């Protein structure tokens, strides 16, 4: 579909980089509600995924995968669904054997009330043909994002009792690593430095005095964590390591209006740099660094309904 340009220029400091918002384009708007995005570059093509449904929660959510050779012209590659299950929060990663892996949450509703939930995984060799959904972990878990490092998958699942770090050799069978003592912990993205240090960007729903996000770091075997509190609440967090070793992040900004922001992330700091054209029901970005540019998928509803957008942020 033809992209609709929304914004052109913003500059901000990013350590040794200049961060310039080059463009924001609408790349999908065909469902009543499309949200909760992720983005990956795979086999020299772009793939984005998101949930399609009638609204933000409940219903029979389906997962759309779209693809593009150049990031401008997008087409549908697949539509993943499971009868009676509301699929949401799709996340893409590439397995060590060169396949795409998609993780998602699957919820069951009865008369509009949530009665069960469990993560699912899907696999694809080409981004178009996908395996049937396979339940993983246990009933009540919500595995939010998977990151591969040294041949293993890592991810954090949250339940009503808190967050647990898991690892897997194949994306199907997961082993508990450690439980986190992080009050209100929900959505988590983990990433790695070249020397194997794991970083975590953690959304916290209100627990005690505040709901500010936490930033964590740990070395192998990843059972002992150092935690620092950001001065912002996170929503749909993602972050990516840049060539200079710094981190660029994306999240929801809980202001008036609610927006999606691009931010600098440090061990004990989180600094919003760019507010993207967004509002209302928004955030859940996917970030990919490629050839000096950060490609940043997200959803927003400032045009009257939720649509999926792609921002390009040039670093120099």
Secondary structure, DSSP 4 states (H G I P E B T S, - for coil): ---EEEE---EEEETTEEEEEEEEEEEE--SSEEEEEEEEEETTEEEEEEEEESSSSSS--EEEEEEESSSSS-EEEEEE--TT-EEEEEEEEE-TTS-EEEEEEEEEEETTEEEEEEEEEEEESSSSSBPPPEE-S-TT--EEEEEEETTEEEEEEEETTEEEEEEESSSSSEEEEEE---TTEEEEEEEE-TT--EEEEEEE--BTTB---EEEEE-TT--S-EEEE-SS--SS-EEEE-TTS-EEEEEEE-SSS-EEEEEEEETTEEEEEEE-S--SS-EEEEEEEETTEEEEEEEE-TTSS-EEEEEEEEE-
